[in-house]
């Protein structure tokens, strides 16, 4: 079957080659006939071959001048294309700068919105600290004495401060680890950490609060080993 297909392909190739050769031969023959007919027409129009040759020389002179102008036109076209390419490159660069500026603006807007949310959270926490009766509405530390409630709320504000600072790049991970060790040396902060540890462990590890939680857990493990 494969041999039959190969022979068939070979026959088709030979047929196409023969057809192409015949077409080329026909076109060549037609070109010769038409060229002879055109030469005869030119000779008859100009009187004789000598007159046709002289007029052809004059036409060749003007043809050379035309070639010069054609070359100049081509040169101008090339220069125009080069200028257009340069202009397109400048436009691309300007668009790239605009995209970077927009991305930077979006980042700043996001940071501003995040800072506003953190400010609102601080205000709400401050209201609970000033008026413990509001803790009945928003309180993650049920059953704690008023002094312990205030300490836990302040510890939560401190933790969120480091979350915001780390997400903005104010602290490296090593610096954050040092601050976490210092905080966890406090018994009051450890009490807050133990009360909220289960909730924080369920946060996505790629979130800002989840990343800071892992750093604090590492600091706690270091303190326990020490």
N, C-alpha and C positions, 0 to 999 in steps of 0.2 A: 504493500500500500504506500509506504514511504517512497519506494523507488518509482512507483507510478506518478506520485505527486511531484517528485524531482524532475522526471522527464516532461511532465506537463508544464512545469515552471520554465524549464529550458526551452521548450517549444514556444511558449508565449514570449520569452525573452528574444528568441531569434526572430519571431514574427514582428515584434515591436522594433527591433533593430533594422530589419529589412524595410519596414514601413517608413521609419525615420530616414534611412538612406535614400529611399525613393523620393520622399518629400523634399529632402535637401537637393537632390538632383533636379527635380522639377522646378524648385525655386531658383536654382542657379541658371537653368536654361531659360526660364522666363525673364530673369534679370538681364541675361545677355541679349535676348531678343528685344526687350524694351529699351535697353541702352542703345542698341544699334538704331532703333527707330527714332529715339530722341536725338541722336547725333545727326541722323539724316535730316530731321526736321530743322535742326539748328543751321546746318549747312544750307539748306534751301532758303531759310529766312534771311541769311546774311549774304547770300550771293555765291560765295565759294568758301573753300576751307581756309585760305589765307586771311580773308576778312574776319572769319569766325575766330581765328587764332589771335589776331590783333585785338579784337573786342574782348576776348577772354583775358588777355594780358591786362587791359585797362580795368576790367572787372576784378582781376586778382589784386590789383593795387588798392582799389577801394575795399576789397575783402580784407587786406592786411590792416587798413585803418579801422575797419569794423572790429577786427580781432583785438586791436589795442583798446578800443572803447569797451569791448566785452570784458577784457581783463580788468579794466578799471572798475567796471560795474561789479564784477565778481569780488574784487578787493573791498569795495565799499560794503558789499553784502556781508563779507566775512567780519569786517570791523563792526558793522551793526549787530551781528550775532554775538560777537564778543562783549559788546556793551550790554546787550540784553541779558547775557549769561551773568555778567557782573551784577546787574541790577537784581536779577533773581536771587543771587547769592546773598545780597544785602537784605532783600525782603525775607528770605528764610532765616537769616540771623536775627532780624528784628522780631519775627514771629516767635523764634525760640526764646528770646529775651522776654517777650510778653508772656509766654507760657510759664517761664520761671517766676516772673513777677506775680502772676495769678496764683501759682502754687504757693508762693511765699505768703500772699495775702490770705489764702484759705487757711494756711497753717496758723497765721496770727489770729484770724477770726476764731478758729477752733480753740486756741489757747485762751483767748479773751472770754469765749463762752464757758470754757471749763473753769476759768478763774471766777467768773460770776456765779457758777453753780457752787463752787467751793465757798464763796463768800456767803451765799444763801444758807448753806449747810452750817457754817459757823454761827450765823445769826440765829438759826433755829436752835442750835445747841446752847448758845448763850441764853436764849429765852428759857430753856429748860433748867439751866443752871441757876438762873435768877429766880425762877418760880418753880420749885419742885413739884407743885401740884400739876403742872403740865406734863410731867413724866408719865401720867396715866394714859396720855394719848400716844406719846412716842417714847418708848422706853425699852431698850434691849436688855436691861439689867433689872428685871423684876425682883422685888423682895429685898433689894439692897438698901442699907441705911442711906440717909441723905448725903452724908459725907462721902461714902463709897460711891454713890451715884455720881456726885460731882467729879470725883477723881477719875472714874471710868469715862465720863464724857470728855474730860480734858485729855485723857490718854488717847481717846479716839480722834480728837482734833489733832493731836501731835502726830499720830500715825498717818492721818490724811495729809498733813503738811509734808511729810517725807514722800508720800505717794506723788503729790503734785510736783515737788522739787525734783524728784528722780525722773518723772516723765518729761520735764522740761530740760533735763540735762544739767541741772544745777549741782547734782551730786553724782559721782561715779559709783559703781557698785562697791568698790573697796571703801569709799568714804561712807556710803550708806551702811555698810556692814559695821563700821566703827561706831556710828551713831546708834545703830540697833543694839549693839553690845552694851553701850552706856545706858540706854533706856531700860533694857532688860535686867540691869543690876538693881533697878528699883522694884521693891516688893509690890507697890501699888500698880506699876505698869505690868508686872507679871500676872497679877490678879486679873487685870483687864484682858491680857493676852489669852489667858486660860479660858476666860468667859466667851471670847469671840473667836477662838482658834478653829472650832468646828465649822463655823460659818465661812471664815476666810479660806479654809482649805478647799471649799467647794467652788471657789472662784476660778475662772479659766487662767491657766498659768501664763498665757500670752497677754493678759490684760495688765494695765499699769498696777492695780492693786494686787493682782496675783503675783507679779514679779517681785514687788516689795515684800509680800508675805513670805516668799521663799527665802529672801535675804534675811528676814527676821528669824525665820526658822533655823537657818544656818547659824546665826548669831546665838540663838538659844542652845543649839547643839554644842557649839564651841564652849559656851559658859558651863554647860553640864559636864563636859569632858574635863574642863579646868577644875 
